[in-house]
Amino acid sequence: PVEVIPHLMAPAPEPRQQRIAVLRERYAIAPSEFVLGVFGHLRPTKRVAAILRAFQAARAGRGRQLRLVIAGEPVSREWDDAFDWRQPGVIRLGFLPGETFWDWAHLVDAGVNL
């Protein structure tokens, strides 16, 4: 016999376009910019250092048309302090609760998960 085990993840809500437009304006994200996103608990296995290096290399080739959102709580303050989050094009956010997470998830064009 076959049994179906439901996935307990609720489906994503519909995008809130007005809220996304407000975020784009607040963070000066132009409509022409391609936005990458990293979401979740930030730890060494996320390979953030490699993502930042690849992002800067891609941004150098693409100009200012690329942004990177990194959102989530770090495993430790020391780990978080090891990175220079002020790099051009990087938007560093902390934990994103519920609807705010979905606003950012709808805003990004692609997620990065190494």
N, C-alpha and C positions, 0 to 999 in steps of 0.2 A: 504494500500500500504506500501511497504518496501522501505526505502530510505537508501542509503549507505552514511555515513559521513566519509570521509577519515581522517586517522590519519596523522597529518602534520609532523611526524618525518621521516626524511630521513633515508633510510637503512644504516647500518654500512658499511664503506668501507672494502675492502679486507685487511686482516692483512699484514702489511709491515714487513716481517720476519727479514730483515736486521736491521731495526730500533729497533725492539723488542730485537734482539740479542745485540745491542749496549746498550740499557737500562739495560738489565740483567748484562752485563759486568760492566757498570758504577756503578751500585748499588750492585755489587757482589752477584747476585742472582744465585745460582747454579741450573743447570737443574733439579736436584733431589728435589729441594724445592717446596713445594706447596704454592702458593701465593694467599692470600685473599685480596680483595679490598673494600674500602668504598669510594664512590664518591659523590660529591654534596655539597650543602651549609651545612656547619657544624654548627649544633645548638643542643640544648639539646634533641630534639626529635629524633636525630640520635642515641642517646644512646651510644656515643663513650666511655664513662667510662666503661659501661658494656662490650662493644666489646673488649676493651683493657684488662680487667680482664679475660674474657674468652680466649682471644688470649694467654695471658701469661700462663694460666693454661694448655691450649692445647699444647703450645710450650714446657712446662716443661715435659709433657708426651711424646711428639714426638721428643724432642731434637731440633737441629738446622734446622730441615727439614721443617719449617713453617715460612712464612713471611707475614706481613700485610702492605698494602699500604693504607694510608689515604690521600685523595686528595680533596681539595676544600677550599673555603674561609670560615673562621669562622664568626659567627654573631657579634663577638666583640673580641678585643684584649685580654680583661680580660678572656673571655671564653677560648680562645686559650692558654693563659698563665697558665691556671689551670691544664694543662696536661704536663706530662714529655714525650715529643716526642722522647727522646733519649733511650727509652726502647729497649732492645735487640730484633732485628727482625722487628722493626717498621721503615717504610719509610714514612716520612711526606712530602707531596707535597702541594703546593698552588693550585690556579686555573689552570686548564689544558685546554688550548685553542684547539679547533677543532681537528686537526690530532694528536696532542700530547695526547689528551684525549683518542682517539681511539687506539693509540699505547698501552697505559697503560691498557685500557679495554680488549684488545686482550691478553696482557701479563698475567693478573691475571687468576687464575684457577677457582675462585668463588667470586662472590660479596656478601657482607654482608649488609643487610638492616633490622634493627630490628624495 
